[in-house]
């Protein structure tokens, strides 16, 4: 356990705070997709029953982000197909690397 946390700490130091933030948000996005899918399959009651609807709304936003990437930022990518698929899953958290710094 100590070695794993130490190894992750070393990864975060190399990536910097921004890289760590993006990695954590990507992990949270995967958890969200898994929970939305589980809620749909198992028909969870109460507020959890809205997770599939939230997933559809997020998927719609990711479609728009993927379209924006494809038409405006594709030239900045070495592998546009792979990056488009990753943007479809992770949204803005993957697309940030292609956007100009302010």
Secondary structure, 3 states (H helix, E strand, C coil): CHHHHHHHHHHHHHHHHHHHHHHHHHHHHHHHHHHHHHHHHHCCCHHHHHHHHHHHHHHHHHHHHHHHHHHHHHHHCCCHHHHHHHHHHHCHHHHHHHCCCC
